[in-house]
Amino acid sequence: MTPVAGPSVGSAEPEASSGTSAAGTVVRNASLLTVATIVARLSAFGLAIVMARVLGAESYGRYGLAFALGTVLVPLADFGMTPFVSREAARARTTADAAVRALVTVKLGLMAAVLVATGAATVLAVDDGELAAVILAVLLGMMADGLAQFAFGYFQGREQMGFEAVVSTVSAILRSVGGVALVIATGELLPAVAWLLVVSLGQLAYCAWRLREELTQPGGAELAPTPVRAIPWRVVGSMGLIHVFVLIYLRADAVIIGLILGEREVGWYTAAYTLLLGLQIVPYTIAVALTPVFARAYTGDRALFNASWQEGIRAVLLVALPVAVVTSVLAGPIIGRFFGTEFDPAVSALAILVGAIPLAALNVVVGAALRGAGRERWLTAVSGIGAALNVGLNLWAIPTFGIDGAAVVTVATELAVVLGLTSLAVRGGVAPPPRIPVVRLALALAALAGVAELARSGGPELAAAAGLVVYVLVVLATRIVGTEDLATVRAMRSGPA
């Protein structure tokens, strides 16, 4: 039940071939995902604002706690099968198609086990009936979304991201419109959560039908179905552990805040985190669109792999860093504008949390490169260390410094993980050292921060716009983006439609 979250639904897009412009494919897929994610996150953001303002910080915190708990638990029911099928679909369609039935069978079994265990624990540990119902409904919806994500992962590997873009956009709009209407009409959280569950189940039903249609097309089932025992579960498990560890160090903080501080504090922290999710859209989708390129280029075209590495890192930094800086400078007006004075304690947490935006995007790029190179063990080890570090530090920082402590730990964990993974990638010969124009980029960011601060009296919209305009001008004046980069953009735009 994501709250943020073929050329047209039901038709098949042509797959990227060796003659296809890789740059054009990446730009097209990144554009599709960006537009879809913007619509989805804006829809979810609208729902979040209504929940926060109508229901208050405590009820909003209940929803945030349930969602954070589900975010940590849902990967246990996938355990690497979605990234595995995505990678295999990028490498060889027929072998991926043959493995789908076995993977779905195991995924359904894991889902049932997680739901039963969590349901029993919730009934025994939670005295509040409404909170227990919210937790279980949110978890069930997120499990349904996890199965839909499996289908999306398959089509991502095929570099056919239009399907995900259309379905996720429609689902997000339905969630938001119905959820807002129910919150306003009833003044209660549970009816809105029930509606989100209904939409998630509908999305799952459509994705299951679409995947089945794709697998039964000519060329989609040329091999006999792979037996469950023949799946390389060691590789799948490594990918699963990576996902579990990453989501632990991203969302365990909200669960710990709920256990130690209370639901109101979770509400404040969720407000800051909701804004963070919206601000990550563009750099995240750029990184996701590069994932299948890394998977097919490492063994077949190292020049493409290295170019995707360098350009991917530069692109996410150029987009993510100014967003993080301007949001940190204007955190107070932004929280006030959207959530109101009840959420003032979230201001400092937001100003800190946005530091994770460029780091998280870099982690997706570096992680995708390492998966493409078959270095899952490295990813597992580093993400596991990051998860242990995050939980340990949060158990100390949250009681001591509150939600600001949790925000600092999140940023510190992302930084430690990206440094560790990048070091391994470079020293292990997977990719060359990143080329980043540090001094010129710092100058552009300093100009952005200064202008945004000077213009903040005109409101956050004016201040952000003025700062970003100055940032772009400095980037162009200092040639951080030069003629070679512009030529690359023109080549990307002339790629296949």
N, C-alpha and C positions, 0 to 999 in steps of 0.2 A: 504494500500500500504506500507507494512512494508519494510523500506529501508535497514534494517540491515539483516531486516527481514522484523490391520491385519499384518502379517509378511511382506507382500508386498502389494502394492496398489491393492485394489480390492478383497482381501481375508481377512478372519476373523481370528484373533489370539484367542487362547483359553483364557478365562478369568481366573484371579487368583482365586483359591479356597482356602478353609480353610486349605487344605493340602499343598498348595504351599508355598515355602519359600518366606516370605515377603521381606527379605533382597535381595534375588536373583531377585525378581521382581523390586525392587527399583533400583538395580544396572543396570539391563537390560534397564529399561526405562530411567534412567539417562544417560546411555551410548548412547542410540539411540538419545535422545534429544541433548546431548552434541555434538555428531558428526554432526547432522543436523544443530545445531545452529552455530557451528564453520564454516561450509561451507557457511551457509547463511550470517553470519556476515562478513566473509572474502570477499564474493562476494560483499556485500554492501559496505564494506570498500574500495574495489577496485574502485567501482563506485564513492564513496565520494572523493577519492584522485583525480580521473580524473576530476570530477566536479570542485573541488577546484583549481586545477592547471590550467585547461583549461579555465574555466569561471571566475575565480577570486573570491575574498572574498565576493564581493557584490552580485553576482548572486548566489553563494553558500549560502549566508545568506538568500536570498529569498526562496530558497528551505527549509532551516532550519526553517525559520519562518512559512512557510506553514505547514510543518510537525509538528512543535510544536503546532500550532493552532489545527490541526487535532487530535493530541494526546489528547488534552484537550476536544474536542467536541465529538469524537467518543464514549466514554463511555456513553454519554447521550442517544445514540441510542441502547445501550445494557442494561444499568441500572440493572446489576446484573444477567441477564439471563444466560450468559455463565458460571460463577462460580456456579450458582444454578444447571444447568443441569449437570455439572461435578460432583458436590457433590452427587446429587441424583442418577446418574449413578453408582457411587461408592457404594452407600448404597443399592439400589434396582433397577435393570435394568428395570423391567416392568413398574414401576411408572414413571421413567424418560422417557421411550419411549412414554408413553401415553401423557406426557406433551409437547413433542417436537413441535407438530403442533401449539398448542396455543402460545407457546413461540415465535416461528418463525413469526407467524402472528403479534403479538404485536411488535416484533423487526423490522419488515418491516415498520410498521406504524411510529414508532419512527424515523427510518432512514429517511423516507420521510420528516417528520416534521423538523428534524435537517438540512437536505440538503436545503429545501426551505428557512428556516429562515437564514441560513448562506449565502446562495446564494444572498438573497435580501440584507443582511447587507454588503456583500462584494461589490456588484455592487454600493451601495449607498456611501460606505465609502472609497473605494480604487479608486483613480484617474488613476493609472497606469494599463493599460489594460493587459499587460503581467503578472504583479503580481497577478491581480485578476484571470486570467486564471490558473496560477500555483496553487493558493490557492484552487480553485474549483476542478481542476483535482486531486490534491493530496487528498483533502477531500473525493471525490467520490471513489477514489481507496482505501483509508483507511476504508471507510464504507463497501466496498466489502470484504476487509480483515477481518473486524469485523464479518461479516456473516460466513466467512470461519473459523474464530476462534471459533465460536459457535460449528461447527462440530468437530473441534479439541478438544474443551472442553468436548464434549460428549465422545470421544474416550479416553481422559485422564482419565475420571472417570471410564471407563471400564479397565483402565491400559493397553490400546492398543495404545502405543505411536509411534509405527512404522509407522502408517498411516501419522501422522503429520510430522514425520521425513522425509519421502520420498517426500511428496507433497511440504512441505516448502523448502526443498533442491532444488528440480527441479525449483520451482518458483523463488527462489533467484538467481539461476544461470542464468535463462532466463532474469530476470530483469537486472542483472549486465552486461551480455554480450551485450544485446541490447542497454542498456542505455549508456554504454561506447562507443559503435560504433556510436551512434547518437550524443553524445556530441563531439566526435572527428571529425565526418563528417560535422556537421552543426555549431559547436561552439555556439549553443543555448541551453537554458535550457528547453524550452517548448516541443520540440520533445521528449526529454528523459522522461519528466514527462508523456507525452501521452503514451509512451511505457509502463511505469510502470503501468498505469491505465489498459491497455489492458491485461497485465499479471495478474493483480489482478482479473479482471473479468473472465479470463479463470480459475484461481485457484478456484474461487467461484463456477463456473459451475460444476467443477469436484467434489468439496466437497459436493455440494448439491446432486449430483447423488449418491455419495458413501454413504452418510447418509441415503438417501431414500432406497438404497439397504439393508443397515444394518437393518433398522427398519421393513422391510417387510420379513426378514428371520424368520423362526420358532423360537419362543421364544422372538421375538423382538416386538410384538404387541399383547400381550396376554390380555391387558386391553383395554377397549373402550377409544378413545381419551379424554383427560381431557378438559373440557370447560375452556375458558379463565377465567371466573369468579371464577373457583375452584382452580386456581393457588394460592399458598400462597404469594401474592404480597408483603405483609409486609416484609417477609424474603427476597424475591428477591430484593425489594427496598433497604433494608439495605445493601445487597451485592453490589448493584449498587452505592449507595452513597460512600461506601468504595472505590470502583474503581475510581469514579470521583474525590474524595478527594485526593487519592494517586497520580493520574496523574496531578492534579492541582499543588501539591507541587513538583512534579518532572519536569514539563514542562512549567509551567506558567512563569518561569524565562526568557525563550527565547522569549516569546511573549512580556513581559514587556521590555526586552532589545530592541526589534525591535521598540516598540512604543516610548521609551525614547531616546535611543542612535542611532539606525539606523541599516540598513541591513548589513553593513560591520562588525559591532560588533557582530551581530547574527552569521555571518559566522565564526568569530574567536571562539565564544563560541560553535558553532555546531561542529567545528573541535575537540575541547577538549571532547565534549559529545559523539561524534562518537567513539573516542578511549575508552571512559568509557564503552560504550555499548559492545564493543568487549571484554574488559577485564572482564566483568561480567559473561561470558558464563558458565564456569564450576560451580561456586558456585550457580548460578541461577538455572541451570538445576537439580542440586542435590536437591535443595529446592522444585522445581516443582514436581519432581518425588516422593517426600514424601507426597504431598498433598492428593492423594487418600488414602494413608495408614492412615493418621490421620482421614480421614472421616469415614473409616469403623472400625477403631480400638478403638475409644473412648468409645463406648458403648459395644463392644464385646470382647476387649482384651486390658485392661489398661496397662499390662506389655509391650506389643508391642508399645502402644502409648508412654509410658514414655521412652522406649529404643530409639524409633525413634526421640523423642524430644532431648535427650542427644546427640545421635550420629549425628543427623542432625546439631545441633548447632556446635559441635566440627568440623565436616567435612567442613562446609562452612567457618569457621574461619581459619582452617588450610590451606585451598586453597586460600581464598580471601585476607587474610592479607599480605602474601608475595607479591602477585601481586600488591596490593596497594602501599606497601612500595617501591618496586623496580621501579615502574612507577613514583612515586613522586620524587625519587632521580634522575631519568634519564629523566624527563619531557622535558627538553630543547632539548637534542639530538633526542628524539623520535618525537617531533613536527617537528623539522628541517628535519629529515629523510623522513617523510611522506608528509608533507604539504608545506615545503619550508619557506623562510624567511618572506614572506608576512603574515604568521600566527604566527610570534613570540609573539604577544600579548596573544596568547592562552596558552603559556607555564605555567605561574603561575596559570591560571585557571585549567589546567589539574592537576598540582601538588596538588591542593586543592581538586578538584572533586573526585580523586581516593579514598579519604577517605570514600566516600559513598559506595564503592564496598562491603566491609564486612557488613556494616550497612544495605544496601538494601537486601542482601542475608539473613541476620538474620530476617529482617522484613517479608520476604516471609515465612520462617520457622515458626515464631511465629504466623503470620497471618493464615497460613494453620492449625496450631494446634487449634487456637481459632475458626476458622470456623468449623473444625471437631467436636469441642465440642459444637457447636451451640451458640457461644458467639458473634454473629454478632453486637449486640448493642455496645459492648465494642470496636470492631474494628471501627464501624461507628463514635463513639464519639472521639476516639483518632485520627483517620485519618482526621476528620473534624477540630479538633483543629490544627493538623499539617498543613492542607491546609491554614487555616486562618492566622496562624503564618507565614507561608512561604510567602504568598502574601504581608502581611503587612510589613515584614522585607525587602522583595525585593523592594518594593516601596521606601524604605529609602536607602537600600544598593546599588542598581544599580546606581542611580544618584550620589551617594557619592563616591563609590569605583569601579564602572564599572563592568565588567564581573567577576572580582575576588570577588567582593561582592556577586554576584549571586551564585558563587561556594561555598563560605562560608555558605551562607544561606541554600543551598541544603544539605550540610553535617550536619549542625546544626539541620535541620528539621528531617532528617533521624535518628539522634541520639536521639532526643526528642521522636520521635514516637516509636523507638525500646525499649527505657527505659520504656515508658508508657505501652506498650503492654506486655512486659515481666513482669513488676511489677503486672499488673492485672492478668496475667496467673498464676503466682506463688501465689499471695495472694488469688486469687479466687479458688485455689485448682485444677485448670485445669492441671498443670504440676509442677514437682518439680523444685527447684532452679537449674540452669544450672551449670554443673561442668566443669570449664575452668581452665587449668593449666597456670595461668596468668604469673607467674615469668619465667617459662621455655620458654613460648611462646615469651615473651618480649626479652629474651636472644637470641633466634634464629633470631628474627626480627632485633635486633641490629647488629648481626653478618652479616646478609644479607645486611643491609644498608651500613655498613663499607666496606665490600668487593666490593659492587657495586660502591661505591664512588671512591675507590682506582683504580678500573679497568675501569673507564669511559673513560679514554684516548684511550682505545682500541676499542671504539665504543659501542653503546647501546646494541648490540646483545651479545658481549663478556661480558660486565659488568653485564647484566641481568643474563646470564647463570651462571657466576661465583658466583654471589650472591645467586641464587636459589640453586645451588649445596651445598654451605655452609649451607644454611638454612635447607635443607633436612638432612645433616649430623648432625647438632646440634639437630634437632628434634629427630633423631634416638638415638643420644648419650645421650640425657637427658630423653629418654623414654616417650616423649609426646605421641608417638605411641608405645605402648608396645606389648607384646605377645598376650594379650587378643584382642587388636585391629586387629592384624594380623590374629588371628584365625577367627575373625568376617569377615574380608575381604575374607579369604579362603571359609568361609561358603557362602558368597554372590556370589562368583565366581562359586560355585557349585550349585547355584540355577537353576531353570528351564531355558532352553534356549528359 
